Amino acid sequence: MTSRLTASLTATLLLTTTLYTATTAHADDGPSVPPGTEATALAPVELDANDPDLKLPEGATLAEPKVLDIKQVVEDESGEERREDTNADVKFALQAEVLFPKDSARLSAAAKARLAAIAQEIESQNATRIRVFGFTDDLGSSAHGDVLSKQRANAVHQVLDAELNDPGVTFEVRGYGEDYPIASNSSEEGRKKNRRVEVSFARGEG
């Protein structure tokens, strides 16, 4: 009786983990993540859908198992810079105000110093493919946001490229405009978070 109860609890836990994984996988595909940046992995645990200790509602099936990705987020007190670490990637999000004057794509000297620190992190991770994505809020025309966000991404790319000075490093540079907001555009606080440049790259194996 005890062994059967233990087996049932174990199976229930595995089922809950599998279903929770499927749910969170869809949540992570939300608008804050541009296409092509999601990290995926295969689950090391296989479940027997015919196990009598697995209790499923009639007609239900098991979700495809996935490994939950651990995400660590560090944001400075002012919210101007945010770092996200997962099992696969590192991403820096810098608010546009700390990089550029209003409605401009010209980097300040202080911004270049921040980007130099990011370049050092890229080198420490031995990353060879860097994504630089620009974003704006929804004020003004969509076309203007598309252009400005791409110009800002280009400016960040140029500094990182010069700092790294490595022909083996390639960049993917895009301007998404007002797409993929990470906060509500209904307040200035939210719009400030949405006006940003993200720099992301794969974690090193070391």
Stockholm file with secondary structure:
# STOCKHOLM 1.0

chainA/1-206         MTSRLTASLTATLLLTTTLYTATTAHADDGPSVPPGTEATALAPVELDANDPDLKLPEGATLAEPKVLDIKQVVEDESGEERREDTNADVKFALQAEVLFPKDSARLSAAAKARLAAIAQEIESQNATRIRVFGFTDDLGSSAHGDVLSKQRANAVHQVLDAELNDPGVTFEVRGYGEDYPIASNSSEEGRKKNRRVEVSFARGEG
#=GR chainA/1-206 SS CHHHHHHHHHHHHHHHHHHHHHHHHHHHTSTTSCTTCCCCCBCSCCCCTTCTTCCCCTTCCCCCCBCCCCCEEEECTTSSEEEEECSSEEEEEEEGGGTSCTTCCCCCHHHHHHHHHHHHHHHHTTCCEEEEEEECCSSSCHHHHHHHHHHHHHHHHHHHHHHHCCTTCEEEEEECTTSSCSSCTTSHHHHHHHSEEEEEEECCCC
#=GC SS_cons         CHHHHHHHHHHHHHHHHHHHHHHHHHHHTSTTSCTTCCCCCBCSCCCCTTCTTCCCCTTCCCCCCBCCCCCEEEECTTSSEEEEECSSEEEEEEEGGGTSCTTCCCCCHHHHHHHHHHHHHHHHTTCCEEEEEEECCSSSCHHHHHHHHHHHHHHHHHHHHHHHCCTTCEEEEEECTTSSCSSCTTSHHHHHHHSEEEEEEECCCC
//
